[in-house]
Amino acid sequence: METLTIGEFKAHFSEVLKKVQEGKEVAISYGKKKEIVARLVPKATAKKTARKLGMWDKKGRVIFHSDFKMTEEEMLGL
């Protein structure tokens, strides 16, 4: 994995995106300590996890039936 500072990342943005498209990971560092604050990974290798509902996880469910209709005003309470 290649590590770049914010300045290097901004200066070489297009080249970094090409590297990511080729399957390489790129880390972006920031500050005096050059701490890694972000990573760019190819979409194909990114982990896809189910979104959790926090404390409500597995305690309920929401189903929208095919005949459900509501205007934006009704939804927003206008």
C-alpha positions in Angstrom: 0.0 0.0 0.0 1.3 3.4 -1.0 1.1 6.3 1.4 0.7 9.9 0.3 0.5 13.2 2.1 -2.5 15.4 1.5 -0.4 17.7 -0.8 0.9 14.8 -2.8 -2.6 13.4 -3.1 -4.0 16.7 -4.4 -1.2 17.2 -6.8 -1.5 13.7 -8.3 -5.2 13.0 -7.9 -5.7 11.5 -11.4 -2.7 9.2 -11.2 -3.9 8.0 -7.7 -7.3 7.2 -9.1 -5.7 5.2 -11.9 -3.7 3.2 -9.4 -6.8 2.5 -7.4 -8.6 1.3 -10.6 -5.6 -1.0 -11.2 -6.3 -2.7 -7.9 -3.8 -0.9 -5.6 -4.7 0.6 -2.2 -3.5 4.1 -1.4 -3.3 5.6 2.1 -3.6 9.4 2.8 -1.7 10.8 5.7 -2.2 14.2 7.4 -0.4 16.4 9.9 3.0 16.6 11.4 2.9 13.0 12.6 1.8 11.9 9.1 -1.0 9.9 10.6 -3.1 7.9 8.1 -6.5 9.4 8.0 -8.0 7.6 5.0 -7.5 4.7 2.6 -8.7 4.5 -1.0 -9.5 0.9 -2.0 -10.8 -0.5 -5.3 -14.6 -0.9 -5.3 -14.2 -4.6 -6.0 -12.2 -5.3 -2.9 -14.2 -3.1 -0.5 -16.1 -5.1 2.1 -19.9 -5.0 1.8 -21.5 -5.4 5.2 -25.2 -5.2 6.1 -26.1 -2.0 7.7 -27.1 -2.3 11.3 -29.9 -0.3 13.0 -27.9 0.3 16.2 -29.8 -0.7 19.3 -32.8 -1.7 17.2 -30.8 -4.3 15.3 -32.9 -7.5 15.0 -35.7 -6.1 17.1 -38.1 -5.0 14.3 -38.5 -4.6 10.6 -40.1 -2.3 8.1 -42.1 -3.4 5.2 -43.4 -1.0 2.5 -46.3 -2.6 0.6 -46.6 -2.1 -3.1 -49.8 0.1 -2.6 -48.1 2.4 -0.1 -48.3 6.0 -1.3 -47.4 9.2 0.5 -46.6 12.6 -0.8 -43.4 14.5 0.2 -45.6 17.0 2.1 -47.3 14.2 4.1 -43.9 12.6 4.9 -42.5 15.9 6.1 -45.6 16.8 8.1 -46.3 20.0 6.1 
